[in-house]
Amino acid sequence: MLSESRLSPPRQPWGLISSGHGALDGFLRGGLARGKVHELFAGGGEAKEDGDEASAAGFAAMLALIAQSPGKPLLWLRTDAAQRRIGRLDAAGFAA
C-alpha cells in the first residue's frame, strides 16, 4: 500500500513561477516549476488559426522573461522549421 506522502507531488526546491493569470496558475497548481523544462504548443489540429504559433512563442517569451534571474543566461530552443514559419526572437528586444 502506498503511503500518502508517496502520492503527493514532489517538493519543488526552486519554487514556482507565477504567470500572473489566476486561472492559469490555479490549473498549474501555483505556476510553472523553476529549474524544469517546459514546452508550449499552439492550438491543436491541422487547421491552426493564423498567428497561433507566433502567439504561443510570444507567451513563452513573456514567461521566460518573468522567470529569468538577472545576469543568468536564458536557453531558447526551437526547430528550424518553426523559425522559418514564424520568424525568430530578437535578442535586442530581450535586453530592453
C-alpha positions as CSV (number, residue, x, y, z in Angstrom):
1,M,0.0,0.0,0.0
2,L,1.3,3.5,-0.9
3,S,1.7,6.0,1.8
4,E,0.1,9.4,1.4
5,S,3.5,11.0,1.2
6,R,4.3,8.9,-1.9
7,L,1.1,10.1,-3.6
8,S,1.8,13.8,-3.0
9,P,3.6,15.8,-5.7
10,P,7.3,16.2,-5.3
11,R,8.6,19.2,-3.5
12,Q,10.0,21.9,-5.8
13,P,13.2,23.3,-4.2
14,W,13.3,26.2,-6.7
15,G,9.8,27.4,-6.2
16,L,7.2,28.3,-8.7
17,I,6.9,31.0,-11.4
18,S,3.5,32.7,-11.4
19,S,2.2,33.8,-14.8
20,G,0.1,36.4,-13.1
21,H,-3.1,34.9,-14.5
22,G,-5.1,33.4,-11.6
23,A,-6.9,30.7,-13.6
24,L,-3.8,29.5,-15.4
25,D,-1.7,29.5,-12.2
26,G,-4.5,27.6,-10.4
27,F,-4.5,25.0,-13.2
28,L,-0.8,24.7,-12.8
29,R,-1.1,24.4,-9.0
30,G,0.6,27.7,-8.4
31,G,2.6,28.2,-11.5
32,L,5.5,26.7,-13.5
33,A,8.2,24.9,-11.6
34,R,11.6,26.7,-11.6
35,G,14.5,24.6,-12.7
36,K,12.4,22.5,-15.1
37,V,11.9,22.3,-18.8
38,H,8.5,23.4,-20.1
39,E,7.2,23.0,-23.6
40,L,4.4,25.1,-25.1
41,F,2.4,24.4,-28.2
42,A,-0.1,26.4,-30.3
43,G,-3.7,25.3,-30.8
44,G,-4.2,21.7,-31.8
45,G,-5.3,20.2,-35.1
46,E,-4.1,20.7,-38.6
47,A,-6.3,23.8,-39.2
48,K,-4.4,26.2,-37.0
49,E,-5.5,29.8,-37.0
50,D,-3.0,32.3,-38.4
51,G,-0.9,33.7,-35.6
52,D,-1.4,30.8,-33.1
53,E,2.2,29.8,-33.3
54,A,3.5,33.3,-33.0
55,S,1.2,34.0,-30.1
56,A,2.4,30.8,-28.3
57,A,6.0,31.9,-28.9
58,G,5.3,35.4,-27.5
59,F,3.6,33.9,-24.5
60,A,6.6,31.6,-23.9
61,A,9.0,34.5,-24.2
62,M,7.0,36.5,-21.7
63,L,7.1,33.6,-19.2
64,A,10.9,33.2,-19.9
65,L,11.5,36.9,-19.1
66,I,9.4,36.6,-15.9
67,A,11.4,33.5,-14.8
68,Q,14.9,34.7,-15.8
69,S,17.2,35.6,-13.0
70,P,19.1,38.9,-13.6
71,G,22.5,38.1,-15.1
72,K,21.7,34.5,-15.8
73,P,21.5,33.0,-19.3
74,L,18.2,32.1,-20.9
75,L,18.2,29.0,-23.2
76,W,15.6,29.2,-26.0
77,L,15.2,26.2,-28.2
78,R,13.1,25.9,-31.4
79,T,13.2,23.9,-34.6
80,D,14.5,25.3,-37.9
81,A,11.0,24.6,-39.3
82,A,9.3,26.7,-36.6
83,Q,11.8,29.6,-37.2
84,R,11.0,29.5,-40.9
85,R,7.2,29.6,-40.3
86,I,7.0,32.3,-37.7
87,G,10.4,34.0,-37.5
88,R,12.9,34.3,-34.7
89,L,13.1,36.3,-31.5
90,D,15.3,39.4,-31.5
91,A,17.8,39.3,-28.6
92,A,17.9,43.1,-28.5
93,G,14.2,43.0,-27.6
94,F,15.0,40.9,-24.5
95,A,17.8,43.3,-23.4
96,A,15.4,46.3,-23.4
